[in-house]
């Protein structure tokens, strides 16, 4: 028998894994999820049309179809997230610039040396919940209380907590093997980092929240923060989010990503014996559907959304009608784009008929910027290692049979949340003395900054070769996020060119220099943590990029230049269709997410957030969709009791 080389063995294992994945995919195919079929699809009536099968759209469709009399149509531009790179946590970075991303970019940023920044967003069922870093972080309670004080009745923290818990299937890490909700892997427990506040968590929801992998250097990051005076936080999703710890993650007990698609539209939830369950309504998911516009009619002087037009997978225009409502869930970039393309926005567009004036559409764009500092560490440091093909069989075995190893890591496993008064008191005092201090946090328990630990060399999300590991050595990266930016931007659309409309994203980063100065203080704080980690034998990393010689800590000008040249977007865009009272001139939706001035049209996604939360926005987005589904049911139950059960379409 010929001797097999390590690369040959690795290739064979990869091929076998691909074959198993293909067979599983074929076995789980669902006939209700496919491109548009005019022969059958036009014969159906749809109570609700969900525009976008992303994070919020999956939740809406699932919850609305809990009524067995309901038909829901979901129009999704992408396809299923049921493939290996989306399922395996560590492979997420392979998706950010692939065909399952919209591959959006910003316009040149005037205040950041004209840089064009990448804006990956998920273009597949589950949306960005199917390609992101799976970090489950809701944000500080006071952020949601602030939503309420801004005039949005029913959106205070206690009301939102109800829906955070409803969505959540938190897995108690203390449960033993053999328990119905106990561990399904051989992961190594780290009980000192796995505490939680039970009263703040739900255990019966569909979205699985767990602890899995933890790098040794991530533990060193936690120790380094504590040595620097950052308090340990038992549970970031408890009463306070300040402090340092590992993060909770939306990864299933079997170490597969718990995307919104898998959690809310998975076969175990919708099917029985391979067929749609009789106790649920029908959900038809159309793949390859590019939404062109919302169809609005003027009925007796009232503007009413009645359906949508979209290009199917054959690039043919289709029109679908909704008996009850059109629900726009295309995200903070997609939702304002679709409204603007439908003639709903601040002012008439030169190439699109104007239907309704709504000044806030596409305004108030906010996002979290992150600045990286790279540290080279010894070969013994427990972080991601440079990939070698002969290591692949071991890695696949650990993941597939034990639920452990590098593939089970979602990367940023440990973080800290801090306030500027605690990490840069002299800076705060100086800004206050100069009259330039701006505190946009929601209160004393809300953070100004976050620092992520990444167990690898990470810059600009590794799109270009120059931003990847330069020499095959081991690295870790500390990334500082600005959580409460003063600067805000816009989403607009281009003129129609060759039948296409481009999304013009201008976050307007660093328009207010206060943001730049805060980012500089975050860099200084990161360097102090980095020095504590250098002294820890489990980490022992030395800063190499930018390096103290290139960018000295006492040189504000060079620090500001570094921040503007090397910050990247961390994929939390919000507020472009913001929720607010009718007295707010830039509010797009009311507290029940109805679009002002157009009946039977709601926006349900991150774009409605009144203000960017100091959070990883996937959890708040799912909370919003859970609450929206209940509000929609309540509103239509009230309408039915008022006018009877005759379909409303026939009453108009």
N, C-alpha and C positions, 0 to 999 in steps of 0.2 A: 504494500500500500504506500503510495507516495506521501512524503511528509508535507503537511499543510503549513503554510506560512501564517503568521499572526494576522496580516492584512486579509488573507483569504478567508480565515475563520471569521473575522469581523464582518466581511462582506456577506458571507453565508448567513450569519445570524441576522444581519439587517434585512436580507432578502426574505428569510423566514418570517420575521416580525411583520414585514410589509404584507406578506401573504395572509397572515392571520388577521391583520387589520382590515384587509379587503373583504375577507369572508364574513367578519363581524359586521362590516358596513352593509354588505348585501343582505345579511339575515335581518338587519334592523330597518330595512327600507320601509318607508311609510307611503302608501299611495296618495295620501292627502298632502304630501310635500313634493312638489314638482313644478316645473315651469307651467305657464298658463296654457290651458287646453280649452280653446274656444268651444269645442263640441259639447263639453260637459259643464264648464264653469259658468257659461252664460245662462244655464238653466237654473242656477241657484239664486236665491235672494240672500242678501247679507245684512244682518242687523247692524253690525259694526264693521267698519273698514279701518284697519290699523295700518297706518302708513309708516312702515319701518319695523322690521323684526329684530330690533336690537335689544338692549338690556330692558328698557321699559316696555317695549312692544310685546316681548315674550310674557312678561308678567300680566299685562292687560289681557292678552288673548286667553291665557290660561284661566284667570280669575273670572272673566266675563262668561266663559264657556262652562262655568260651573252650573249654569242654568241649562238644563237639557233642551229647552226650547230655542236656544240662541244659536245663530250661525255667525261665525267671525271669519272675516277674510283678512289675512296678513299679507301685505305686499313687501317683499324683501329683495333687494338688489343682488344680494349674494346667495350663497348656498349653505349647506349644512356645516356645522362645526364638529361633526363626528369624524374627525381624522386625528392622526397621532400627534401632530405638532400642536394642536389646540388642546388635546386631552392631557398630554404630559406636561407638568408644570414648568420644567426647566427649558422647554423648547419655545417658550413664548417669543423670544427675541427674533426667531426665524420668521415670525408672522408680520412684524411691524411694517416691513417694506415689501410685502408680497402681494399676490393678487387677492388676498382676503382682507386687505386694507384699502381704504379709499385713497391712500397716498397723497393726501392733501399737503399743501405747504402754505405758509403765510406769504403775504406781500413783503417786499423788503422793509425791514424794520429801521425806520429813520433814526431812532435813538440808540440803535445797536449796530452801528457801522454798516447799515444797509443789508444786514444778514437776512437770508431767507430761512425760516425755521420749519422743520418737518412737523407735520400734524397727523400722525397715524390714528386712524379710527377704524373700527372693525366693520368690514363689509361682508358679513356672513350672519347666519342666524345666531342670536345672542349678542351681536354687535361687539362693542369693546370689552364686554365681560368674557368674550371668547378669545381675546388676544392679550389682555392686560396682565398685571403682575399678581392678581388674586389677593390683594391686601384688603382685609375686611376692617375698615375704620370708618365710623359714622361721623366723627367730629364732636366738638364740645357741646354739651346740652344748651349752653347759652346762645350758640349760633341759631338754634331752632326757636328759642324764645324770642330772639331778635326778629325772626321772620314774622312772628305773631305781632310784635310791637310795630312793625312796619305797615300794619293794617291788614294782615292776612289771617282772618279768623279761622281757628281750627288747626293752625300750624305751629303751636307752641311745642315745647319739647315733650311734655307728657303725652300729647296727642300723637306726635310722631313716634315716640317710643313704642306705643301700641303696635304700630305697623312695622317698625324694625323687628319687634319680637314675633309678629305674625309671619314674617318672611323667613325667619331664621330657624334652621335645624341645628342648633349648637350641640356639638358632641362633647360631653363631659370627658376630659382626658383621664379622669380617675376611674372610669368604668372598666371592669375587667374583661379579658378575652372571654368570649362566649355570651356576653350580654347582647341583647338584640341591637343595641346601639354602641357596642363596645368596639375596640380597635380591630381593624382588618389587616394590619401590617405588623411588621416586627420592629417598628421604629423604636429608637432609644428615648425613653421618657426623660424629660427635663423638668421635674415638678416645681423647681424653684422659679421657673419662668412661665408656668402654666396655670397660675391662679386666675380666678374670674369671679365676678359678682353675679350670682344666680338670678337675682331679681331683675337684672338688666338684660337677660337673654331669654330667647324663646327656644324651645326644643322640638316643637312639632311642625315647624315650617319646612318648605321644600328645599330651601337653600342651605346646603350643608356648610357649616363653619367648623374648622378643625385646627389642630396643631399637627405639623408633620416634621419636616427636616429642620435642623438647626446647625449651621456651621460653627466650628470651634471659634473662629475669629469673630463671629457674631456675638458669642458670649463675651469675648474680649471687648467688643464695642460697648456692651452693656456695662461691664466693669469699668471701662474707661470713662464713661459718662458719670457713673456714680463717684469715681475718684475726682471728677471735675465739679462735683456738687449737684448734679442732676438727680432728683429723687427717683427711686424705683416706683413704677406704677404697676400695680397688680393686674389692672384690666383697663386698657385704653378705651373700651366701650362701656365703662362704668360711670361713676359720678364725675370723674375728671379725666381729661385726656393728657394732662401734663405729666412729663417724666419720661423714663426710658424702660423698654422691655422688648421682647419679641412681639411680632404681630400675629393676630389671628388671621386665618386664611380661608377663602372659599374654595376648598379642595375637599372632595368627597373622602369618605373613610377608606375607599379603595385607591386613593392617591390619584384620582382623575379630577381634572378641573370641574368645579361645580359652576359652570356658566349659567346664565339665565335661561338659555335654551335647554340645557340638560336638566336644570332644576325644575323649571316650570312646564316645559313641553317635552320632557323625556317620555319614552314609551311606557315606562312603569306608571306614569301619571295619566296618560291619555289612552293607552291601549289595553285590551284584554284579549288574550289568545290571538294576538296579531291584528285585531280589529278595533275600531273606535268603540269606547265604552258607551253603553246605552244610557248611563246616568249622567252623561255630560253632553253639552252642546257640541256642534261641529266646528272644527277649526281647519280652514283651508289655508295653507301657506304656499304662496306663489313665489318660486325662486326666479331669479333673473329679471325682476320687475323694477324698472327704473321709473320712479314717479316723476311725472311731468308737471302736473298742477292739480290743485283742488278745484272741483267744479262747484261754483256758487251760483244760485239763482235768486232773483229778486221776486219774492212772493208777497203781494199785498203790501209792498213797501218795506218788507223785512228781508234782509240778506240771510240766506240759508245754505249751508254746505250740504250738498246732496250726493257727492261721490268724488271720484278721482279719475284722472287719466294717467296712463303709464305706458311705457314701451316694454313689450314682453321680450322674452329671450330671443325672438326672431326679429327684433327691432320693429315690430308692428304696433301701432297705437291701439290701445284698448281703453274702454271706459267702463267703470263699475259704479253701481249705485248703492247707497246705504239707506236702509229703512229707518234707522235711528240716528246714528252719529258717525262722523268721520273723526278719527283719533290720530293726531299727528305725533309720531314718536320717532323722529329721525335724528334726534340729538341736537347738541348746541350749535353745530354747523348746518346740519341737514334741515332742521325745522325752519329756521329763518330763511334758508335758501328756497324751500318749497313755498312758503308764504309769499316771498317776494316774487317768485316765478308765477304765482297765481294772481298777481296784481294786488297783493295785500301788503302794505308797507308804508314807510314815511311819506313817499311822494311818487308821482307817476314815473314809471320806467320808460325809457325812450322806445323800447321795442316790445313792450308787453302791455296789454289793455289794463288800465287801473280800475280796480273793483272797490277797494276800501282803503281809507287812510288810517294808518295805525303807526304813529311815530316811533314806538319802541321796538319795532321788529328789526332785529339785527344789531341793536344797540347794547351797551353794558357788558360786552364780552370780557370775561375775566378768566385767568388761568394761573396755574402755579408754575413758576420758573424754578429750575434747579441748577446749581453750579457745582461741578465736580472737582474733587481733589484726589489724585491717584497716589497710592502708596505701594511700593515694591516690597515684598516680604520674603522670608526665607522659604526654602522648599518644604520645610516641615509644617508651615502654617496651613491650617485646615480651611481652604477656600477652593474654588473651582480650579482644576488643573487644566493645562493645555490639552486639547483633545488629541488622542492617538487612536487609530482604527483598531489596534489590537486590544485596546481597553474596552471597546464597545461591548463585547459579550458579557464581561463582568458587570458593566453598568446596566445592561438590559436585564441580566439575571437578577440583580439586586432590586431593580424596580418591579419587574414582572412577577417575581416569586416572593419577595419579601416586603415590597412597598417601601424600600429604603434607597439610599444612594443619591448621587447628584441629580438624577432625573426627577426625584421627588421634591426638589427645591424650587421655590418660586423666586429665588434670588434675594430680594430685599427682605430679609427675615427679621431684622431688628431695626428699630427707629427710636428717635427721641423727639419730643415736642416741648418747646421751651418758649419763654417770654423774654423780650429784650431787657426788661428790668433786671432779670436774673443773670443773663449772660453778658450784657453790655451796659451796666448801670451808668458808666461815665458818658457813653454815647447818648443815652436817653436824657441825662441831665443837660448835656450840651445842646441837644436839639430843642429841649424845652426852653432853655435860656435864650436860644436864638429865635424862638417863636416858630420853629419849623417842624416841631413834633406832630406826627399824625398817627393816632392809634385807631386803626380800623378793625381791631379785634372786637368781639362781642361782649367782652367782660374780662375780669381778672383771672378767670379760670380757662380762658381761651388762649391758645398759643399764637405767637407771631411767626415762628419758624419751626421747621422739621428738618432733622438730619437722618438720611437713609444710609444704612450700611449695605453695600453691594459687594459680593464675594468675588470680584473680578475687575479687570480693567474696563472701565465704562466711560465713554465720552460720546455725546451726541447720539446715544443709542446705537452706536456701532454701524451706522449706515455705510460709511466710507472706510476703506482699508486703513487710512491714517488714524482713525478713531478706535482701532482695535488693539489688542495686546501687541506691543511693538517688538517683543523679543522672546516670547515663550516662557518668560518667568512668571512667578506667582504674584498676584496683585490683589488688593482690595481698594474700593473707592468709597469715599464719604461724600454724599451729595446733599447740599443745603437747599431747602425749598423755602421760598417766600410765600407765606400762607395768606397774607392780607394785602395784596398789592393795591396801591393807590391808583395806578394807571389802569385804564380800561380801554377797550377797543370796539371794533365793529365787525359784523359779517354782512357783506354786500354781494351782489351778483353782477356778472359782466353783461354786456350786450349779447344778444343771440348771434352766434357765429357758427355757420355750417350746422345749424340745428342744435347747437350745444350752448349751455350756459355754465360758466365757471363760477365756483364759489371763491369769493375774494375775502380772505381772512386777514384782518389787521388787528392783532392783539395790542398794538401800540405800546409794546414793552418799554419800560424806562422813560416814558413820557414825563413822569414826575421823578425828579432826581432823588426824592426821598427813598424810593424803591432801590435805587443804586446804592445809596449809603447803607441801607439796611442789609443788602446782600453782602457788602464788604464786611460788616460786623459778623454775619453768619460765617464767612470764610475764616475770620480770625477765631471764632469759636470752634470751627471744625479743626483748625490747626492745634488748638489746645487739646481737644479730644485725641487727635492723631498722636500727639506727644505722649499722652497717657497710654495709648495703645502700643506705642513703640517700646515702652518699658515693660510691657506684658509679654512674657515669653511665648504665649499662644498666638500673638499677633506679630510684634516686632517689625512692623512696616515703617519704611522711610519714605517721606514725601518726595516724589520725583516730578510731578506735574501739577502745578506750574513750577514748584520748587521755590524755597525761600530766597535763593539768590536771584532768581529771575523776577520774582514778585515779592519784594520785602514786605513784612507785616506792617512796617511803619511808613510805607509809601502809599498814601491814599490814591494818588493818581494812577499808579500801576495796578492797584487792586481794583479800582473802578473800571479800568480798561479790560482787565482779565474777566471780570464779571460780565461785562457787556459782550465780550468776544466769545465767551465759552459757556454761557448759560443755555440751557435747553428747556423746551416745554415738557412738562410732566403729565400731560394728557388729562387734565381736569377742567375742560372748558365748560362754562355755565353762563346762564343769565341773559341770553340773547332773545328770549321771549318772556321776560320776567313777569312774575306774579306780583300783583299789587292792587290796591283799591282804585276805584274810578277816579279819585283825586290825583293819582300818580300819572303824570302825562306820558311816561315811558312804559307804563304797565301794558302788557299784551294780553294777559289772561287775568281773570278774577280768582278769588280764593278757591273756587271749585274748578278752576283750570279751563273755564269757558273763554274763548277768544272774544274780546270786546267787539260788539257790533256785528257779529256773525253767529247765528244760531246753529246748534248741532255741530259745532267744531270746537274741539279741545286740543290743547297741546299737553302732552304728558311725557316729560323727559327732563334731563338736566338743564335744558334751556329755561325752564320756568323758575329756577331757584332765584329768589329775590336778590341774593348776594352769594358770592363764592364762599362755601364753608371751608373751615380749616380742617379738611377731611380728604380722604380718598373717595371720590364722588360716586363710585359704583354702589355702595351701600345706601347713601341718600337717594340715589336715582330709583333703586328698587323700592325703597320706602314710599317714594312719591307715587310710583305706579300702583303699589298695593292700596294706598289711600284713595287714589283716583278711581280704581275699580269699584271700591265700595261707594264712592260718591256717585258714580254713574248709575250703579244699581239702585241707590236710594232715589236719585232724581227720576229715574224711569218708573220706579214703583209708585212714586207720588203722582207722576203724570198719568199712569195707567188707572190709578184710583180716581183721578179727576175726570178723565175723558173716556174711560172704558178701555176695552181690549182691542178695539179696531186699530190696525196698523196706522200710525200717524201719517205715513206717506199718502194714504188715501184721504186724509182729512185736509190736505193742503190744496 
